[in-house]
Amino acid sequence: MKRSYRLACILAALLTAPWLYAHVGSPDVFAEDYAGPYRLSIVLRPPRVIPGVADIEVRTETPGVDSITITPVPLTGEAAKHPPAPDTMTRPSRDTQFFTGHLWIMSTGSWKVQFVVHGGQGQGLLSIPLPATAMSTQRMQKSLGILLAIPGAFLLLGLVSIIGAAARKATLLPGLEASRWDMRRGRIATAIAVVILLAVVLFGNLWWNAEAEAYAGYVFKPLQISSALEQGNVLVLRLQDPGWLPWRRTDDFIPDHNHLMHLYLVRWPQMDVVFHLHPQATGAGEFQLALPSLPSGDYHLYADVVHANGFPETLVSELVLPQIVGQPLTGDDAKGEGRPVGSRKSTAGTTEQRFRFPDGYTMVWQMPELLVPGVPLSFRFELFDPNRKEPDDMALFMGMLGHAGFIKTDGTVFAHVHPEGTMAMAAYMVANPHATMSGANNPGAMKMDDMKKMDTSGVGLPNSVSFPYGFPSPGQYRIFVQMKHGGTIETGIFDADVRGPKP
């Protein structure tokens, strides 16, 4: 059974490898933020091939929006200073607050979609990061190939026939019959034409295959990560580049919430223990962390990093760990424990889930009425003290009201989500260098230089947090949610049963 489970995990990893660049198996970008006075709910669906078309959906939570323009702009570099002409989004239905648009993404790398909103309250500007890379090569459908091959064959035969007829009769006067020499010349011309055209077809096929092979070199290859437990219960993570594009490095990471790496350790397959940790860089492509106390088991590791150009990656590894008596959790490191996945009763038809902590606090998930794949949803969680009241010491956790991890129970989906959305916040700040980071629920205006100041307790912070996300596929998911009160980080664990086909 253990061997079969490991084989299934390996196959799942191979199948989902193309989507490891920002989140595992969850390529769409979901965001909720303000463009000036206008609150927007945004979905960016990146193309699978480059060049390709990104599909964009916007719902304006603030009424009075007249129009929205969108522009694809490289996140960094000289090209970022010379944006193309914007496209105007359209209203595809009678819903005046819903807009759609499409943008060509012409090259691999970190992009941003710049939204300019016009309405009764003036103009608003917002940029959302969009990592774009070729995820696969598209093969022609066999039926389409046959459909194109038939007229192609007729064209080749027609061309051969024209060349043969021209060689036989082009020099004849009207009314004269072709001589034996004329017929022979026509056959020779026909044979030469056949050879030349077959050579052209063969050369064209070789050229096409060479171009396809060259393009395959641009298909995304994620950084590889190896994990090992070394002396002193130190977890060592080593990154290697399998060779993709020359700009990618393993020593150019930028801080995201003041950390170069965010690491989720999840005990598998129970998914009953989760750690959110922050290893320290010890060299180019190497991170280390003195592990806290944790139970033994097979752990899945999900490591988030962001390159200097704003391109995010999620690296995946597995490690079997013994029971460890280690360092106490400090700073932003957090732990959560719950029941094994599958032990909770079905969530279908329920409107909320409750998770109770050993200290008497309770986290409540106000569930959407229907959980279906492909649809943007808002996931709202509330924290209550042992007296079922709102805590009066709510604090920001790494600068935000909360963090969430969405993980599918078969290991094919992992997404680290913030109140602003699924994009890496380091990339968000690069995309909006002069903007304040209001965040969902608007906990306060903050800039990149203020990141280290954001984790102090706030007066009047709400006891609730919302995350925009959309499940990429049907199945069972486990959601890990972290909120902070005082100096305590609470990690709630919830289950989601996502049903129905993707619309």
C-alpha positions as CSV (number, residue, x, y, z in Angstrom):
1,M,0.0,0.0,0.0
2,K,2.8,2.4,0.9
3,R,4.6,1.7,-2.4
4,S,1.4,2.2,-4.4
5,Y,0.8,5.5,-2.6
6,R,4.3,6.8,-3.4
7,L,3.8,5.8,-7.0
8,A,0.6,7.7,-7.2
9,C,2.3,10.7,-5.7
10,I,5.1,10.6,-8.3
11,L,2.6,10.3,-11.1
12,A,0.6,13.2,-9.7
13,A,3.7,15.3,-9.5
14,L,4.6,14.5,-13.1
15,L,1.1,15.4,-14.3
16,T,1.1,18.7,-12.4
17,A,4.7,19.7,-13.0
18,P,3.8,22.2,-15.8
19,W,1.9,24.3,-13.2
20,L,4.6,24.5,-10.6
21,Y,5.7,28.1,-11.4
22,A,3.5,30.1,-9.0
23,H,1.2,27.6,-7.4
24,V,0.9,23.9,-7.9
25,G,-2.0,23.0,-10.2
26,S,-3.6,26.5,-9.7
27,P,-2.5,28.8,-12.5
28,D,-5.2,31.4,-12.5
29,V,-4.6,34.6,-10.6
30,F,-7.4,35.8,-8.3
31,A,-7.3,39.3,-6.7
32,E,-9.4,41.7,-4.8
33,D,-8.2,45.3,-4.4
34,Y,-8.9,48.9,-5.0
35,A,-8.2,50.9,-8.1
36,G,-8.5,54.3,-6.6
37,P,-12.0,54.5,-5.1
38,Y,-13.2,51.4,-7.0
39,R,-13.0,47.9,-5.5
40,L,-12.4,45.2,-8.1
41,S,-12.7,41.4,-8.0
42,I,-10.3,40.2,-10.7
43,V,-9.5,36.9,-12.4
44,L,-6.5,36.5,-14.7
45,R,-6.3,33.3,-16.7
46,P,-2.8,33.1,-18.2
47,P,-2.2,31.5,-21.6
48,R,-0.8,27.9,-21.8
49,V,1.5,28.8,-24.7
50,I,3.6,31.9,-25.4
51,P,2.7,34.0,-27.4
52,G,-0.8,33.5,-26.2
53,V,-4.0,35.2,-25.1
54,A,-4.7,35.8,-21.4
55,D,-8.4,36.0,-20.5
56,I,-9.4,38.6,-17.9
57,E,-12.6,39.0,-15.9
58,V,-13.5,41.9,-13.6
59,R,-16.4,42.4,-11.3
60,T,-16.7,45.9,-9.9
61,E,-17.8,45.8,-6.3
62,T,-18.2,49.6,-6.4
63,P,-21.0,50.9,-8.6
64,G,-20.7,53.7,-11.1
65,V,-17.9,52.4,-13.2
66,D,-18.2,53.5,-16.8
67,S,-15.2,51.8,-18.5
68,I,-12.1,49.8,-17.7
69,T,-9.0,49.6,-19.9
70,I,-6.3,46.9,-19.6
71,T,-2.7,47.0,-20.7
72,P,-0.1,44.2,-20.6
73,V,3.2,45.5,-19.3
74,P,6.5,43.7,-18.4
75,L,7.0,43.9,-14.7
76,T,10.6,45.0,-14.9
77,G,13.1,46.1,-17.5
78,E,13.3,48.8,-20.2
79,A,10.1,47.5,-21.8
80,A,8.1,48.3,-18.7
81,K,8.7,52.0,-19.5
82,H,7.0,51.7,-22.9
83,P,3.6,50.1,-22.5
84,P,1.4,49.4,-25.6
85,A,-1.9,51.0,-26.3
86,P,-4.6,49.8,-23.8
87,D,-7.6,47.6,-24.7
88,T,-11.1,48.5,-23.5
89,M,-12.9,45.7,-21.6
90,T,-16.4,44.9,-22.7
91,R,-19.6,44.0,-20.8
92,P,-20.7,40.6,-22.2
93,S,-24.1,40.6,-20.5
94,R,-26.7,42.9,-19.0
95,D,-24.7,42.8,-15.7
96,T,-23.3,46.3,-15.8
97,Q,-20.7,45.5,-13.1
98,F,-19.1,42.5,-15.0
99,F,-16.3,43.1,-17.6
100,T,-14.2,40.8,-19.7
101,G,-11.2,41.3,-21.9
102,H,-8.3,39.5,-23.6
103,L,-4.7,40.4,-23.9
104,W,-1.8,39.0,-26.0
105,I,1.2,38.0,-23.9
106,M,4.1,38.0,-26.3
107,S,7.0,36.7,-24.2
108,T,7.9,34.5,-21.2
109,G,8.5,36.2,-17.9
110,S,6.9,38.5,-15.3
111,W,4.1,40.7,-16.5
112,K,1.5,42.9,-15.0
113,V,-2.0,43.8,-16.2
114,Q,-2.6,47.5,-15.6
115,F,-6.2,48.4,-15.0
116,V,-7.4,51.9,-15.4
117,V,-11.0,52.5,-14.2
118,H,-13.1,55.4,-15.2
119,G,-16.3,56.3,-13.4
120,G,-18.3,58.8,-11.5
121,Q,-15.7,59.1,-8.8
122,G,-12.8,59.8,-11.2
123,Q,-10.0,57.6,-12.4
124,G,-8.4,54.7,-10.5
125,L,-5.2,52.7,-11.3
126,L,-4.3,49.1,-10.2
127,S,-1.7,46.6,-11.5
128,I,-1.9,42.9,-10.9
129,P,1.2,40.7,-11.5
130,L,0.8,37.9,-14.0
131,P,3.6,35.2,-14.4
132,A,3.5,34.0,-18.0
133,T,5.3,31.1,-19.5
134,A,4.7,28.3,-22.0
135,M,3.3,25.4,-20.1
136,S,3.1,22.9,-23.0
137,T,3.4,22.5,-26.7
138,Q,0.1,22.2,-28.5
139,R,-0.2,19.3,-30.9
140,M,-2.4,19.4,-33.9
141,Q,-5.6,17.3,-33.6
142,K,-5.4,14.2,-35.7
143,S,-8.8,15.0,-37.3
144,L,-7.6,18.5,-38.2
145,G,-4.4,17.1,-39.6
146,I,-6.3,14.7,-41.9
147,L,-8.6,17.5,-42.9
148,L,-5.7,19.7,-44.0
149,A,-3.7,16.8,-45.5
150,I,-6.4,16.0,-48.1
151,P,-6.5,19.4,-49.8
152,G,-2.7,19.6,-49.4
153,A,-2.3,16.4,-51.3
154,F,-4.7,17.7,-54.0
155,L,-2.6,20.9,-54.3
156,L,0.6,18.9,-54.7
157,L,-0.9,16.7,-57.3
158,G,-2.4,19.7,-59.1
159,L,1.0,21.4,-59.1
160,V,2.7,18.3,-60.5
161,S,0.1,18.0,-63.2
162,I,0.5,21.7,-64.1
163,I,4.3,21.4,-64.4
164,G,4.0,18.2,-66.5
165,A,1.4,19.7,-68.9
166,A,3.4,22.9,-69.2
167,A,6.5,20.9,-70.2
168,R,4.6,18.9,-72.8
169,K,2.4,21.6,-74.4
170,A,3.6,25.0,-73.5
171,T,5.7,25.4,-76.6
172,L,3.2,23.8,-79.1
173,L,1.3,25.9,-81.6
174,P,-2.5,25.8,-81.4
175,G,-4.0,22.6,-82.9
176,L,-0.7,20.6,-82.9
177,E,-0.4,17.3,-81.0
178,A,2.5,16.6,-78.7
179,S,5.3,14.6,-80.2
180,R,7.0,11.6,-78.6
181,W,9.8,14.0,-77.5
182,D,7.2,16.4,-76.0
183,M,5.7,13.5,-74.0
184,R,9.1,12.4,-72.8
185,R,9.9,16.0,-71.7
186,G,6.6,16.1,-69.8
187,R,7.3,12.9,-68.0
188,I,10.9,14.1,-67.0
189,A,9.5,17.4,-65.8
190,T,6.8,15.5,-63.8
191,A,9.4,13.3,-62.2
192,I,11.6,16.2,-61.3
193,A,8.6,18.1,-59.9
194,V,7.7,15.1,-57.7
195,V,11.2,14.9,-56.4
196,I,11.5,18.6,-55.7
197,L,8.1,18.8,-54.1
198,L,8.7,15.8,-51.9
199,A,12.0,17.3,-50.9
200,V,10.2,20.6,-50.0
201,V,7.6,18.7,-47.9
202,L,10.4,16.7,-46.2
203,F,12.4,19.8,-45.5
204,G,9.3,21.6,-44.2
205,N,8.6,18.7,-41.9
206,L,12.2,18.8,-40.6
207,W,12.1,22.6,-40.1
208,W,8.7,22.3,-38.3
209,N,10.1,19.6,-36.0
210,A,13.2,21.7,-35.3
211,E,11.1,24.8,-34.5
212,A,8.9,22.6,-32.2
213,E,12.0,21.3,-30.4
214,A,13.4,24.8,-30.0
215,Y,10.0,26.0,-28.6
216,A,10.0,23.0,-26.2
217,G,13.1,24.5,-24.7
218,Y,11.0,27.5,-23.6
219,V,8.4,25.3,-21.9
220,F,8.7,26.0,-18.2
221,K,11.0,23.8,-16.2
222,P,10.6,24.4,-12.4
223,L,13.5,24.8,-10.1
224,Q,14.3,21.5,-8.5
225,I,14.6,21.2,-4.7
226,S,16.1,18.5,-2.6
227,S,15.5,18.2,1.2
228,A,17.5,16.5,3.8
229,L,17.6,16.3,7.6
230,E,21.1,16.9,8.9
231,Q,22.8,16.9,12.2
232,G,21.1,18.9,14.9
233,N,17.7,18.5,13.4
234,V,18.6,21.1,10.7
235,L,16.5,21.0,7.5
236,V,18.6,21.7,4.5
237,L,17.0,22.7,1.2
238,R,19.1,22.8,-2.0
239,L,17.9,24.4,-5.2
240,Q,19.0,23.4,-8.7
241,D,18.2,24.9,-12.0
242,P,17.5,22.1,-14.6
243,G,18.2,24.7,-17.4
244,W,15.4,26.8,-18.7
245,L,16.0,30.5,-19.5
246,P,19.3,32.3,-18.9
247,W,17.8,35.0,-16.7
248,R,16.8,32.6,-13.9
249,R,19.1,32.3,-10.9
250,T,19.0,30.6,-7.5
251,D,20.4,33.6,-5.6
252,D,18.2,36.5,-6.7
253,F,15.2,36.0,-4.5
254,I,13.5,39.1,-2.9
255,P,11.7,39.2,0.4
256,D,8.0,38.4,0.5
257,H,6.6,39.5,3.9
258,N,10.2,40.0,5.0
259,H,11.1,36.3,4.2
260,L,13.0,35.0,1.2
261,M,11.2,31.6,1.5
262,H,7.8,30.5,2.8
263,L,7.7,26.8,3.5
264,Y,4.6,24.7,4.2
265,L,5.3,21.3,5.7
266,V,2.2,19.1,5.6
267,R,2.1,15.5,7.1
268,W,0.9,13.2,4.4
269,P,-1.6,11.6,3.7
270,Q,-3.4,12.5,6.9
271,M,-2.9,16.3,6.4
272,D,-3.4,16.6,10.1
273,V,-0.2,18.5,10.9
274,V,0.9,21.7,9.1
275,F,3.8,24.0,9.7
276,H,4.3,27.5,8.1
277,L,8.1,28.1,8.4
278,H,10.7,30.5,7.0
279,P,14.1,29.0,6.2
280,Q,17.1,31.3,6.0
281,A,19.4,31.5,2.9
282,T,22.9,30.2,3.7
283,G,24.3,30.5,0.2
284,A,23.4,30.5,-3.5
285,G,20.5,28.1,-3.9
286,E,20.7,26.8,-0.3
287,F,18.4,27.4,2.7
288,Q,18.5,26.0,6.2
289,L,16.1,25.8,9.1
290,A,16.4,24.4,12.7
291,L,13.2,22.4,12.9
292,P,10.7,22.8,15.7
293,S,9.3,19.9,17.5
294,L,7.1,17.8,15.2
295,P,5.7,14.3,15.0
296,S,7.1,11.7,12.8
297,G,5.7,11.1,9.3
298,D,6.0,11.6,5.6
299,Y,5.9,15.3,4.9
300,H,5.1,17.2,1.7
301,L,7.1,20.4,1.4
302,Y,5.9,23.4,-0.6
303,A,8.4,26.3,-0.8
304,D,7.4,29.7,-2.2
305,V,10.1,32.1,-3.5
306,V,10.1,35.2,-5.7
307,H,12.8,36.2,-8.2
308,A,14.1,39.7,-8.4
309,N,12.1,40.3,-11.6
310,G,8.9,39.4,-9.7
311,F,8.6,35.8,-11.1
312,P,7.2,33.5,-8.4
313,E,7.9,29.8,-8.0
314,T,6.6,27.0,-5.8
315,L,9.0,24.2,-5.3
316,V,7.9,20.8,-4.1
317,S,9.7,18.0,-2.3
318,E,9.0,15.1,0.1
319,L,10.8,14.1,3.3
320,V,10.3,11.3,5.8
321,L,11.0,12.7,9.3
322,P,11.3,11.0,12.7
323,Q,9.8,12.5,15.7
324,I,11.8,15.6,16.5
325,V,12.2,17.5,19.7
326,G,13.5,20.8,18.4
327,Q,13.4,24.5,18.7
328,P,10.2,26.3,20.0
329,L,8.3,28.3,17.3
330,T,9.3,31.9,17.2
331,G,8.6,35.0,15.1
332,D,6.3,34.3,12.1
333,D,6.6,30.5,12.3
334,A,3.4,28.7,13.0
335,K,1.9,25.2,13.5
336,G,-1.5,23.7,13.2
337,E,-3.0,20.3,14.2
338,G,-6.3,18.8,13.5
339,R,-8.1,15.6,12.6
340,P,-6.9,13.5,9.6
341,V,-8.5,14.4,6.3
342,G,-11.6,12.4,5.6
343,S,-12.6,12.1,9.3
344,R,-14.9,15.1,9.1
345,K,-18.5,14.6,8.0
346,S,-19.5,15.7,4.5
347,T,-19.6,19.5,4.2
348,A,-22.4,19.4,1.5
349,G,-25.4,21.5,2.5
350,T,-23.7,23.2,5.5
351,T,-23.2,26.9,5.8
352,E,-20.3,27.1,8.2
353,Q,-17.4,25.1,9.7
354,R,-15.9,25.6,13.2
355,F,-12.4,24.8,14.3
356,R,-11.7,24.9,18.0
357,F,-8.2,25.5,19.4
358,P,-6.8,24.1,22.7
359,D,-6.7,27.6,24.2
360,G,-10.5,27.9,23.8
361,Y,-10.5,30.2,20.7
362,T,-12.6,29.2,17.7
363,M,-12.3,30.0,14.0
364,V,-15.4,29.9,11.9
365,W,-15.6,29.6,8.1
366,Q,-18.6,31.2,6.6
367,M,-19.0,28.8,3.6
368,P,-20.2,29.7,0.2
369,E,-23.5,28.1,-0.7
370,L,-21.9,26.1,-3.6
371,L,-18.3,25.0,-4.1
372,V,-17.7,24.4,-7.8
373,P,-14.4,24.6,-9.8
374,G,-13.5,27.5,-12.0
375,V,-15.6,30.1,-10.2
376,P,-14.1,32.9,-8.2
377,L,-15.2,32.9,-4.6
378,S,-14.6,34.8,-1.4
379,F,-13.6,32.7,1.6
380,R,-14.4,34.5,4.9
381,F,-13.1,33.3,8.3
382,E,-13.8,34.8,11.7
383,L,-11.9,34.3,15.0
384,F,-13.6,34.3,18.4
385,D,-12.2,34.1,22.0
386,P,-13.3,31.5,24.6
387,N,-16.3,33.7,25.5
388,R,-17.4,33.7,21.8
389,K,-16.6,37.3,21.5
390,E,-14.4,39.2,19.1
391,P,-10.8,39.3,20.5
392,D,-9.7,42.8,21.5
393,D,-6.1,42.1,20.7
394,M,-6.3,41.1,17.0
395,A,-2.9,41.6,15.3
396,L,-1.5,41.5,11.8
397,F,0.2,38.2,10.8
398,M,3.1,39.1,8.5
399,G,1.4,42.4,7.7
400,M,-2.0,41.0,6.9
401,L,-5.2,39.9,8.6
402,G,-4.4,36.3,7.7
403,H,-2.8,33.8,5.3
404,A,-4.4,30.7,3.8
405,G,-3.1,27.5,2.1
406,F,-5.4,25.6,-0.2
407,I,-4.3,22.0,-0.8
408,K,-6.0,19.3,-2.7
409,T,-6.0,15.9,-0.9
410,D,-4.4,14.2,-3.9
411,G,-1.5,16.6,-3.9
412,T,-2.2,18.1,-7.3
413,V,-3.1,21.6,-6.0
414,F,-1.3,24.0,-3.6
415,A,-2.0,27.7,-3.4
416,H,-0.7,30.2,-0.8
417,V,-3.4,32.9,-0.7
418,H,-3.5,36.4,0.8
419,P,-6.4,38.8,1.4
420,E,-5.4,40.6,-1.8
421,G,-5.3,37.4,-3.8
422,T,-3.1,34.6,-5.0
423,M,-0.2,36.6,-6.4
424,A,3.0,36.9,-4.5
425,M,3.0,40.1,-2.5
426,A,6.6,40.9,-3.4
427,A,5.6,40.9,-7.0
428,Y,2.5,43.0,-6.2
429,M,4.7,45.6,-4.6
430,V,7.0,45.6,-7.7
431,A,3.9,46.1,-9.8
432,N,2.6,49.0,-7.6
433,P,5.7,50.7,-6.3
434,H,4.1,54.0,-5.5
435,A,0.7,52.6,-4.3
436,T,-0.3,51.8,-0.7
437,M,-1.1,48.2,0.1
438,S,-4.7,48.6,1.4
439,G,-5.5,44.9,1.4
440,A,-8.8,43.3,1.9
441,N,-10.7,44.9,4.7
442,N,-8.2,47.9,4.5
443,P,-6.2,47.4,7.7
444,G,-4.1,50.4,6.8
445,A,-1.9,52.0,4.2
446,M,1.5,50.5,3.9
447,K,4.4,50.6,1.5
448,M,7.3,48.2,0.9
449,D,9.6,50.0,3.4
450,D,6.9,49.6,6.1
451,M,6.8,45.8,5.8
452,K,8.8,45.3,9.0
453,K,6.5,47.6,10.9
454,M,3.3,45.8,9.9
455,D,3.3,43.0,12.4
456,T,2.5,45.0,15.5
457,S,-0.9,44.7,17.1
458,G,-3.5,47.1,15.7
459,V,-6.2,48.9,17.4
460,G,-9.6,48.1,16.1
461,L,-8.5,45.4,13.6
462,P,-11.4,43.2,12.6
463,N,-11.7,39.6,13.7
464,S,-12.4,38.4,10.2
465,V,-10.5,38.0,6.9
466,S,-11.5,37.1,3.4
467,F,-9.5,35.4,0.6
468,P,-10.3,35.4,-3.1
469,Y,-9.8,32.1,-4.8
470,G,-11.3,29.6,-7.2
471,F,-10.8,25.9,-7.1
472,P,-9.1,24.7,-10.3
473,S,-10.8,21.2,-10.3
474,P,-13.3,19.1,-8.4
475,G,-12.3,17.0,-5.5
476,Q,-11.5,17.2,-1.8
477,Y,-9.5,20.1,-0.4
478,R,-8.0,21.1,2.9
479,I,-7.7,24.7,3.8
480,F,-5.2,26.0,6.4
481,V,-6.0,29.5,7.7
482,Q,-3.7,31.5,10.0
483,M,-4.8,34.5,12.0
484,K,-3.1,36.3,14.9
485,H,-4.2,37.7,18.3
486,G,-1.7,39.2,20.7
487,G,1.4,37.0,20.3
488,T,-0.5,33.9,19.3
489,I,-0.8,32.6,15.7
490,E,-3.9,30.3,15.4
491,T,-4.0,27.9,12.5
492,G,-7.5,26.7,11.6
493,I,-8.0,23.6,9.5
494,F,-11.1,23.2,7.2
495,D,-12.3,20.8,4.6
496,A,-14.0,21.6,1.2
497,D,-15.9,19.2,-1.0
498,V,-15.8,20.7,-4.5
499,R,-18.3,19.2,-6.9
500,G,-19.5,19.5,-10.4
501,P,-17.7,20.0,-13.7
502,K,-15.7,23.2,-14.4
503,P,-17.9,25.7,-16.2
